[in-house]
Amino acid sequence: MQAQPQNVPIFKAVHSANLGDRLLRRVEVEHKTGLSRSTIYDGIRKGTFPEPVPLVGKSVAWLCSEIDAWIADKVAKRNQKSA
């Protein structure tokens, strides 16, 4: 098992969904984040991107609130650098 580099944040998943929280399929996540499929799954493996929620069979989706939080974290880090 590889140790996580010190400067890589570990994504913290929510333990319950907010009522009305939308589930996003992979194509929507790609569109919303601008990331490719391989980059999304690489981030999941590294613990830096939200894990999907299993639906039925092999179908998965992501909580919109977790994707929004991931985007907000990226914007906050950018703003810290420019401040």
Contacts in CASP RR format, 6 or more apart in sequence:
PFRMAT RR
TARGET T0000
AUTHOR 0000-0000-0000
METHOD contacts of the structure
MODEL  1
MQAQPQNVPIFKAVHSANLGDRLLRRVEVEHKTGLSRSTIYDGIRKGTFP
EPVPLVGKSVAWLCSEIDAWIADKVAKRNQKSA
4 10 0 8 1.000
4 46 0 8 1.000
4 47 0 8 1.000
8 46 0 8 1.000
8 47 0 8 1.000
8 48 0 8 1.000
9 48 0 8 1.000
9 73 0 8 1.000
10 47 0 8 1.000
10 48 0 8 1.000
11 47 0 8 1.000
11 48 0 8 1.000
11 49 0 8 1.000
11 50 0 8 1.000
11 66 0 8 1.000
11 70 0 8 1.000
13 50 0 8 1.000
13 51 0 8 1.000
13 66 0 8 1.000
14 63 0 8 1.000
14 65 0 8 1.000
14 66 0 8 1.000
17 63 0 8 1.000
17 65 0 8 1.000
18 65 0 8 1.000
21 63 0 8 1.000
21 64 0 8 1.000
21 65 0 8 1.000
22 63 0 8 1.000
22 64 0 8 1.000
23 53 0 8 1.000
23 55 0 8 1.000
23 61 0 8 1.000
23 62 0 8 1.000
23 63 0 8 1.000
23 64 0 8 1.000
24 32 0 8 1.000
24 61 0 8 1.000
24 62 0 8 1.000
24 63 0 8 1.000
24 64 0 8 1.000
24 67 0 8 1.000
25 61 0 8 1.000
26 37 0 8 1.000
26 40 0 8 1.000
26 52 0 8 1.000
26 60 0 8 1.000
26 61 0 8 1.000
26 62 0 8 1.000
29 35 0 8 1.000
29 40 0 8 1.000
29 62 0 8 1.000
29 67 0 8 1.000
30 36 0 8 1.000
30 37 0 8 1.000
30 40 0 8 1.000
32 67 0 8 1.000
32 71 0 8 1.000
33 40 0 8 1.000
33 67 0 8 1.000
33 70 0 8 1.000
33 71 0 8 1.000
35 49 0 8 1.000
40 49 0 8 1.000
42 49 0 8 1.000
43 49 0 8 1.000
44 50 0 8 1.000
44 51 0 8 1.000
44 52 0 8 1.000
49 70 0 8 1.000
50 62 0 8 1.000
50 63 0 8 1.000
50 66 0 8 1.000
50 67 0 8 1.000
50 69 0 8 1.000
50 70 0 8 1.000
52 60 0 8 1.000
52 61 0 8 1.000
52 62 0 8 1.000
53 60 0 8 1.000
53 61 0 8 1.000
53 62 0 8 1.000
53 63 0 8 1.000
54 60 0 8 1.000
55 61 0 8 1.000
END
